[in-house]
Amino acid sequence: MADPGFWNDREGAQVVVGKLRALKALVEPLRQVEKELRDLGELLEITEDSDAASVETLRRDAAVAGKRLDALEFARLLSDADDRLDCYLEVHAGAGGTEAADWAEMLLRMYTKWCERRGYETELVDQLRNDEAGVKHATLRVAGLFAYGYLKAETGVHRLVRISPFDANARRHTSFASVDVMPDYPEEAVTIREEDLKIDTYRAGGAGGQHVNVTDSAVRITHLPTGIVVQCQNERSQHRNRKVAMKILMVRLKRVKEMERERDLAATYSEKGEIAWGSQIRSYVLQPYQLVKDVRTEVETSNTGKVLDGELDPFIEAFLRWDAARKTRPR
């Protein structure tokens, strides 16, 4: 970074800065705890038992250092190679029609709020809105240290029970939406052959600038060997939409290859399953009582409003501990 021409390649420089930030996030907390423990040890040697005020200060400082140690211990759960990466989060409406589309949009808002709490940057890459309300599917790019490591906990089917705002008789409805999270691998991770692609352009839908509505700026790419389809329509230029869509395609292909190699593809999708009854990882009940409960970890809370406003840390942290314990159990 001290090289005079470092910022000539802006994209390359940002990658290096990101790596430095990730390394500092790992090293600096450890150095801080080491210093605090060393200082506590020195103070302990010179503090008399009769000095009640100093003893109380030592106890208080030791409790703070203990919390920092707990945080470092938890950070060990994010030790997979992909955990530090940015990610793409996709939300798909499932069984339930307009209800499900509205629920998918609520989930999209929930994750956006969670990202804001953590200081992560978000970019809505693509969305297909439902005619009446909500979204049929949407893709959100999340940038920040350990974005994938945390959000991978959210992969699966999410179930909502509430009084429908779209039902004139105010009946209770159950809706489903699925969430998929993919790490944002470096662009060189997978080589894609041009002859394996079918590229279609179409007019971007929805309200927006005049340029968006009158030109075929949206891009849909089909990877013929695998049948994977990606699309992007949120950028104003066809070139930019194609670039983003190609990046998402590369991420999906890389993920499939990694999961096939580790023999985890079937297990992951058996966990997620069909977007309907009996397949959910978490239930959000708003009526007749208030409860959010994770099926995997059994963590629950009655404060549904805070959860839907992005307070997901208890669920994510519990999943990471549960997942680490599951992986270390003998088979």
C-alpha positions in Angstrom: 0.0 0.0 0.0 3.0 2.3 0.4 3.7 2.0 -3.4 3.2 5.4 -5.1 1.1 3.7 -7.8 -1.0 1.7 -5.4 -4.3 3.6 -6.2 -3.7 3.6 -10.0 -5.6 0.3 -10.1 -8.6 1.3 -7.9 -10.4 -2.1 -7.9 -7.2 -4.0 -7.2 -6.4 -1.5 -4.4 -9.8 -2.0 -2.8 -9.2 -5.7 -2.7 -5.9 -5.2 -0.9 -7.5 -2.8 1.6 -10.2 -5.3 2.2 -7.6 -8.0 3.0 -5.8 -5.6 5.4 -9.1 -4.8 7.1 -9.9 -8.5 7.5 -6.4 -9.3 8.9 -6.6 -6.4 11.4 -10.0 -7.5 12.5 -8.5 -10.8 13.5 -5.1 -9.6 15.0 -6.0 -6.4 16.8 -8.6 -7.8 19.2 -6.1 -10.5 20.2 -3.4 -8.0 20.9 -5.8 -5.8 22.9 -6.8 -8.7 25.1 -3.1 -9.7 25.6 -2.3 -6.2 26.7 -5.3 -6.0 29.1 -4.4 -9.3 30.7 -0.8 -8.3 31.0 -1.8 -5.0 32.7 -4.2 -6.8 35.0 -1.4 -9.2 36.1 0.9 -6.4 36.9 -1.7 -4.5 38.9 -2.7 -7.7 40.7 0.9 -8.1 42.0 1.0 -4.7 43.5 -2.6 -4.4 44.9 -3.1 -5.1 48.6 -6.1 -7.1 49.6 -7.1 -4.4 52.0 -7.4 -1.8 49.2 -11.1 -2.4 48.5 -11.3 0.2 45.8 -8.4 -1.2 43.8 -9.7 -4.8 44.2 -13.1 -3.7 42.9 -11.4 -2.0 39.9 -9.5 -5.2 39.1 -12.7 -7.2 39.2 -14.4 -4.8 36.9 -11.5 -4.8 34.4 -11.2 -8.6 34.6 -14.9 -8.9 33.7 -14.4 -6.7 30.6 -11.3 -8.7 29.6 -13.4 -11.9 30.0 -16.1 -10.6 27.6 -13.4 -9.8 25.1 -12.1 -13.4 25.5 -15.6 -14.7 24.9 -15.8 -12.7 21.7 -12.5 -14.1 20.5 -13.7 -17.6 21.3 -16.9 -17.0 19.3 -14.8 -15.6 16.4 -13.2 -19.1 16.0 -16.6 -20.3 14.8 -16.0 -18.1 11.7 -12.9 -19.9 10.6 -14.0 -21.4 7.3 -12.1 -20.0 4.2 -15.3 -18.4 2.8 -16.6 -16.9 6.1 -14.7 -13.6 5.6 -16.2 -13.0 2.1 -19.0 -10.7 1.0 -22.1 -12.5 -0.1 -25.3 -12.5 -2.2 -28.5 -13.1 -0.3 -31.5 -14.3 -2.3 -35.1 -14.3 -1.2 -37.8 -16.3 -3.0 -41.5 -16.2 -2.3 -43.0 -19.7 -1.8 -46.4 -21.1 -1.2 -49.0 -18.4 -0.4 -49.4 -16.1 -3.5 -49.5 -12.4 -2.7 -49.1 -13.3 1.0 -45.8 -15.0 0.3 -44.6 -12.2 -1.9 -45.3 -9.7 0.8 -43.5 -11.9 3.3 -40.5 -12.1 1.0 -40.3 -8.3 1.0 -40.6 -8.2 4.8 -37.6 -10.6 5.0 -35.7 -8.5 2.5 -36.3 -5.4 4.8 -35.3 -7.5 7.9 -31.9 -8.4 6.4 -31.3 -4.9 5.1 -31.9 -3.6 8.7 -29.6 -6.2 10.2 -26.9 -5.1 7.7 -27.4 -1.5 8.7 -26.9 -2.4 12.4 -23.6 -4.1 11.6 -22.4 -1.4 9.3 -22.5 -3.6 6.2 -23.1 -2.1 2.7 -26.0 -3.5 0.7 -26.9 -3.3 -2.9 -30.2 -4.5 -4.4 -28.9 -6.4 -7.5 -32.2 -7.7 -8.8 -35.8 -8.0 -7.9 -39.1 -9.2 -9.5 -42.0 -7.5 -7.9 -45.4 -9.1 -7.5 -48.3 -7.5 -9.3 -50.4 -6.8 -6.1 -47.7 -6.4 -3.4 -44.3 -7.7 -2.4 -41.6 -9.4 -4.4 -41.5 -12.8 -6.1 -37.7 -12.9 -5.7 -34.9 -10.5 -4.9 -31.1 -10.6 -4.7 -29.1 -8.4 -2.2 -25.4 -8.1 -2.3 -23.9 -7.6 1.2 -20.4 -6.3 1.7 -18.6 -6.4 5.0 -16.1 -8.5 7.0 -17.6 -11.9 7.7 -20.8 -11.1 5.9 -21.1 -14.7 4.5 -20.0 -16.2 7.8 -22.9 -14.7 9.6 -25.6 -14.7 7.0 -25.1 -18.4 6.0 -27.1 -19.1 9.1 -30.2 -17.8 7.4 -30.2 -20.3 4.5 -33.5 -22.1 4.5 -37.3 -21.7 4.5 -38.9 -19.1 6.7 -42.6 -19.4 7.8 -44.9 -16.6 8.7 -48.3 -16.8 10.5 -50.4 -13.7 10.7 -53.8 -12.1 10.1 -53.7 -11.3 6.4 -53.7 -7.6 5.4 -55.0 -8.8 2.0 -58.0 -10.8 3.3 -61.2 -8.8 3.7 -62.4 -11.3 6.3 -59.2 -10.8 8.4 -58.4 -14.6 8.5 -55.1 -16.0 9.7 -52.8 -17.1 6.9 -49.5 -19.0 6.7 -46.9 -17.9 4.2 -43.4 -19.2 3.2 -40.3 -17.7 1.6 -36.8 -19.2 1.1 -33.5 -17.6 1.7 -30.3 -18.6 0.0 -26.9 -17.1 0.8 -23.8 -17.5 -1.5 -20.3 -16.3 -0.8 -19.0 -13.6 -3.3 -15.9 -15.5 -4.6 -13.1 -13.6 -6.4 -13.8 -13.4 -10.2 -11.0 -15.8 -11.1 -12.6 -18.6 -9.1 -14.4 -20.1 -12.1 -13.8 -20.0 -15.8 -17.0 -19.6 -17.8 -16.9 -20.4 -21.6 -18.9 -18.0 -23.8 -20.3 -20.8 -25.8 -21.9 -22.3 -22.7 -24.1 -19.1 -22.3 -27.5 -18.1 -23.6 -27.8 -14.3 -23.1 -31.2 -12.6 -23.4 -31.9 -8.9 -23.0 -35.3 -7.4 -22.1 -36.9 -4.2 -20.9 -36.5 -3.6 -17.2 -39.8 -3.5 -15.4 -41.1 -1.3 -12.6 -41.0 2.4 -12.0 -37.7 4.2 -12.6 -35.9 6.6 -14.9 -36.9 7.1 -18.5 -33.8 5.3 -19.7 -34.7 2.1 -17.7 -38.2 1.9 -19.1 -37.5 2.4 -22.8 -34.4 0.3 -23.5 -33.6 -3.4 -23.2 -31.2 -2.9 -20.4 -32.1 -6.0 -18.3 -30.0 -9.1 -18.8 -30.8 -12.8 -18.3 -28.0 -15.4 -18.6 -28.6 -19.1 -18.8 -25.7 -21.5 -18.2 -26.5 -24.3 -20.7 -24.5 -27.2 -19.1 -26.1 -26.7 -15.7 -29.4 -24.9 -16.4 -28.6 -22.2 -13.9 -30.4 -18.9 -14.8 -29.4 -15.5 -13.4 -30.6 -12.0 -14.2 -30.0 -8.4 -13.3 -32.2 -5.4 -14.1 -31.4 -2.8 -11.4 -28.5 -1.1 -13.2 -29.2 1.6 -15.8 -26.9 0.1 -18.5 -27.0 -3.3 -20.2 -23.2 -3.6 -19.8 -23.4 -3.1 -16.0 -26.3 -5.5 -15.7 -24.4 -8.1 -17.7 -21.4 -7.7 -15.5 -23.3 -8.2 -12.3 -25.3 -11.2 -13.7 -22.0 -12.8 -14.8 -20.6 -12.3 -11.3 -23.7 -14.0 -9.7 -23.4 -16.9 -12.2 -19.8 -17.4 -11.3 -20.6 -17.4 -7.6 -23.3 -20.0 -8.1 -21.1 -22.2 -10.3 -18.3 -22.0 -7.7 -20.6 -22.8 -4.9 -22.0 -25.9 -6.7 -18.5 -27.1 -7.4 -17.4 -26.6 -3.8 -20.5 -28.3 -2.4 -20.2 -31.3 -4.8 -16.5 -31.7 -3.8 -17.4 -31.8 -0.2 -20.5 -34.0 -0.8 -22.7 -31.4 1.0 -25.0 -30.4 -1.9 -27.7 -32.9 -1.1 -27.5 -32.3 2.7 -27.8 -28.5 2.2 -30.9 -28.7 0.0 -32.5 -31.4 2.2 -32.3 -28.9 5.0 -33.9 -26.2 2.9 -36.3 -28.5 1.0 -39.5 -27.4 -0.6 -40.7 -23.9 0.2 -43.8 -25.1 2.0 -45.1 -26.9 5.1 -42.7 -28.9 7.2 -39.5 -27.6 5.7 -39.0 -24.3 7.6 -35.9 -23.5 9.6 -37.6 -20.7 11.5 -41.2 -19.7 12.3 -42.5 -16.1 12.8 -45.9 -16.2 14.5 -47.7 -12.9 14.8 -51.2 -14.3 15.5 -52.8 -15.5 17.8 -49.6 -15.0 19.9 -46.2 -13.4 19.3 -43.2 -15.8 18.8 -40.2 -16.2 16.6 -38.6 -19.7 17.0 -35.7 -21.3 15.2 -36.4 -25.0 14.6 -32.7 -26.0 14.5 -31.5 -24.4 17.7 -34.8 -23.9 19.6 -33.9 -20.2 20.3 -37.0 -18.2 20.6 -38.3 -14.7 21.5 -41.7 -13.1 21.9 -40.4 -9.7 20.7 -41.3 -10.3 17.0 -41.1 -6.5 16.2 -37.4 -6.3 17.0 -36.6 -9.5 15.0 -38.4 -8.2 12.0 -36.6 -4.9 12.5 -33.2 -6.7 12.1 -32.3 -7.9 15.6 -31.1 -11.4 14.4 -27.8 -11.8 16.3 -29.2 -14.2 19.0 -30.5 -16.6 16.2 -27.3 -16.3 14.1 -24.9 -16.8 17.0 -26.9 -19.8 18.3 -26.8 -21.3 14.8 -23.1 -20.9 14.5 -22.5 -22.7 17.8 -25.1 -25.4 16.9 -23.4 -25.9 13.5 -19.9 -26.1 15.0 -21.1 -28.7 17.5 -22.9 -30.7 14.8 -19.7 -30.8 12.7 -17.6 -32.1 15.5 -20.0 -34.9 16.5 -18.8 -38.4 15.5 -20.7 -39.8 12.6 
